Amino acid sequence: MVTKAGRKGRQAALVTWREGIHLTGTSIWCDAIRARDICFLSSASAMRGARHAQLIASQDSFKLLGNVGSQTGSRLAPPFGQPFTLGTHRIELFSSGHALGSAQLLVKLGAHKIVYAGTVNPRGSTVGCPLDHRSTDTLVISARYGAPRFDFPDQENVLAQLGDRCEQIARDRGVAVLLVGDTGKALDLASRLSERCIPLQAHRSFHDAARRSRPDLFSDLRRWSPSATTGRILLWPVHTRSRLESDALPKGSDVFLVSGQALEPLSIEAAGASEGFALSNQADHGELVQYIRSSGAGQVYLTHTCDQGAGLRKALPKLKIETIGPPEQLSLFTG
């Protein structure tokens, strides 16, 4: 329900930030940091360990989480594209294309529609579902790469270049260490690089998630073992870069940052990588502009912005665009 607040004719915001996105007037929160009665989780990587009374996410996200968040009161995993009623609200989950299990949430509040998109990827996930669309009145979307400087090169060409470098290192009996920001990105890379017939190893968190979610697809993926590393690819979380001892890697090894942030040399240096490959599982500036336009939304809320939404406001001057959530600098934890 929309209620008047303050001056006559002024309406209360339908979306607010209080350590998570709250759909005002409902019990529904999205990617909340603190424990809530009902929380929608847009992807497994968005889980912060809070003990929600009810957690809504896709079945694949729950598989990736395993026992993480097991203290949650109940778990609800509705199939994509099948609307259902939650209390007095009609809601639906549909794919965001970001990673395996990632989802968007459509909520109907009377005649008004709200989509919490989270992170979208129009190129789709290799092991997940392609991006889906719903028309909406209000859109909440992550815009980590919303600044105009983020214009990703052809992703297939970048992947081919990365594969060639990995093959070269493997021939020299070294290890190609790929630093990635989240599990979804790691699984996509493992799937695509398996075509190169190079042995693949992964950090424990990536390996365990792969076995929980798609054991059929990742049967050849091995857990990291320093005693058997020559001539292979190693998938490693960028935020644990310091735990990867360089002296544990054989001669001829190299470390690469695989992220949209690889467009910026300072990010490559900060990650302790020698080279960067601008492969991302998130939308860049142009892709965000296109997605927002296609949604039909008149009100857009941006989360995780690196430029306070200036670039998207300039590209979409007719829309009401606001930033929401705490200020955030682009970090190496993104994909």
N, C-alpha and C positions, 0 to 999 in steps of 0.2 A: 504494500500500500504506500502511496506517496502522500505525505502530509505537508502542510504548510508550516514554515518555520520562519520566525523573525518577521520581516516586513511583509505586508499584504501582497499576495501573489507570488512570493518567492517560495520555491519548493526545496525541500530537504534533498540532499544528494542521495542518489540511489546506491552509490558505492563509496565506502570510506575505508581508510587505512587505520588499523589498530593492531600492530604486530601481525599483520595478515590482511588480506582483502576481505571486507565484510559487506555482504549484500544487505543494506540497511533495511530494517523492518522484518528481517527473516533471521533464522538461526543458522544460516549457511555462511561459512567462511571458506576462503580459498587459499591454499598453501600457507596456512597459519603457522606462526612460530610458537605461540602458546597453545595450551590445551583448550579445545572448544567442544561444544555439544555436537556440531556437525562440521566436518572439514572435508572439502574436496581437494584431492591431490592431483595436480596436473601431470606429474611424472615422478618416478621413483627418486630422482635426484633432488626433488623439492621437499622430501621428507626431512623434518628437523627433529624427530624423536619425541615430539609432544604426544601425550596420552589423550587423544581425542575420544569422546564418548562414542562417536561414529565416524568412520573414515570411508570416504567414497573415492574410488579410483578404478582403473581398469584391472582386469584379471592379470594381465602381463606385468603391470606395475607391482601388484602384490607378490607375484612370483619373484621379481627382481629384489624386492625388499626382504624376502625371507622372514626371519624373526625380528627384523627391525620394526619397531612400533608394535610389537606383539601385545603390549599392555593395552592397546586400544580396545574399547568396549565391544565394538562390532565393526565388521568390514562389509561394505556393499560394493559389488563389482558388476554393475549393469552392462550389458553388451552395447557396443557402439550402435548408434542410430535407432535405438528403441526407447522412445520417451516413456517416462513413468511418473507417478505422483509421489511427492515427498511432502507429507503434511497437506497443505493447501496449494502447493506449488507444482507446476509441471516442469520437469527437468529432463535433460538429455545429454549424454556424453557422445562426443564424436572426435575423430582423430585430429591431432595437431601436426602430424608429420615430423615432429621433433626427434623422437626416439622410440624404441620399443615400448609400447604401453602408454605413451604420452597422449593426453586427451585435453579437449576443450569442454567447457560446461555451458550449456544453454539453460537459462532459467526464465520462465514466464511469470511476471508479476502482474496479474491482471492482463491488460492489453499490451503491456510494455515487455520487451524482450531484452535480456542482458546476456552477453557472451563473455565469459572469462576464458580468454584464449591461452593465457600463459605464454609459453615460448612456441612459436610456429616455425615450420620449415617447409616452404613450398616445393623444395626438391625431394622431400620425403625421406623417410628412414629406410635403409637397406633391409633391415630385418623387421621393421615395424610397418605400420600402415601409412598410405599416402595422406597428404593434407586434405581435409574435408572442409566444407564451408556451410555456414548458416547465415541468413540475413538477421540483422539485429538493430535495435535502437541505440543501445549502449554497449561499447566494447572496451574490455580491459585486456591489454596486451603488453608483453615484455618487449622492450625496445633497446636491448643492450647494444645492438649494432645499428641503431636508428640514425646516427650521425651521417651526413652525406659522404664523409671520407671512407665509409665502409661500402665498397663496391667489389664484391667477391669476383675473382676470375672464374672462368669455366671450371666447374668442380671436377669434371671427368678428366680434363687435362692435368689439373693439379694432382689428382689421384694417380694418374699414369706416371707423372714425374716422381712422385713419392715411391711408387712401386719400383721404378727403375733404380732409384738410389738404394732402396732396400736390397734389391738383387745384387747390386755392385758390392755392398758391404758383406752380404752373405757369401759371395764368391771369395772374398778375402778372409773369410772365417771370422769376421767380426760380428757385432750385434748392432742392429739398428733400433735404437730406443725411441719410441714415439710417445711424447708427452701429450696427454689428452685431458680434457677438463671434466668429463663425466663418463659414467658407465655406458650410456647409450651410444656415445661417440665411439667408445672402445669396441663395442659389439659390432657396430657398422663397419669399422675398419677391419676387424678380425674377419668378418664375412667377405669383404671385398678383396683383402690381401691374401686370403686363402687360395684365390685363383692363381697366385704367383708360385704356388708350390714351395714356399719357404716355411720352414718350421716356425710356429708361432708360440710364444709364451706370454703370460700376462700376470700382472700383479694379483695377489690373492683376492682382493675385492672384485676385480673384473672377472677372474676365473670362476669364482664361486657364483657370481650373478649369472654368468653364461650357462653354467651347469644347472642352476635352478630354473632358468627361463626357457632355454632352448638346447637341451642336451643332445638332441638329434643333429642340430646344425653345428655345434661346437665340440664335437667328440674329439677332434684333433688338437684342440687348444690345451696347452699344458701350463700348469702353474709355474711361476718363476722359480728357477733353481740355479744358483750361481755355478753349480758344478757341471751344468750342461747347457752352456749358452752360446757356443760358437756357431756361426753361420745361421743366424735366425733373427726374427723380429721380436721385440719386447714391448708390450703395451703397458704404460706406466702412468699413474695419476700425476698431473703436473704439480698438485699441491703437496705431494710427498717427494718432490725432486731431490731434496736434501738427503733422503734415506737411500738413494741409489748411489752406492759408492763407485766412483770411477775406477778404482783399482780392482773392482770385482769384474770388470768388463775386459774381454780380451783385446789385444792389439788390433787396430783397424776398426774399432767400434765408433759410433757417432750418435749424438743425441739431437732429435728434431722436435720442434714445437709444431703440433698439428692443431691449428685453431684459427678462427677468423682473425684473431689478434696478431697472427703472423704477418699481417700487412704492415705492422708497425715494428721497426727494427728494435726499439727499446724493449718491447715485450719479449722478443726472442732472447735478448741479452738477459733480461730479468729472469727468464725461465732456465737459464744456464744451458741453452741450446746453441748449437753452432749454425743452425739453419732453420728456417720456418716454412711451413706449407699451409697456405690459407684455405684450409678445408674446414667448413663449419656446418653444424647441424641446426643453425639458427638463420633467420631471415636477415638479409642486409638492408640497407636504407631503401633501395628501389623496390625490393620485394615487400617490405613493410608498407610502403606507400600503396602498392597494388592491392595488398591484402585488405588494408583498411578501407580503401575505396570500394572494393567488391563486397564488403560487409554491409554497406548501406547505413552504417552508424552515423548519427548526428553528434553524439557525445563519445569521445574517446579518452580513456585514461591510460597513461603510459607508466609502466613499472620498469625498474632497473635501467633507467636512462643514463647515458654517459654525457649527454649535452643538454639535459633538462628539456628535451623535446623540441629544441629550436629548429632542427633540420626538418622534422616532420611537420611542424606548424607552417614553415615556409612552403613546403611542398603541397600542403593541404590547407590553404588559407580559409576555406569556407566552412571547415569543421571546427567544433569546439574541442580543443585538445588540451588536457591537463596532465601534469605529472602527479603521481600518487605514490606514497611510500617514502621511506627514508632516502636521503641523498646517497648516491652510490657512485664510486669511481670504478671504471672498468678494471676487473681483476683477472688474474690468470686462471681463475676457477671456471671460466666460461668456455663454451664449445666453439 
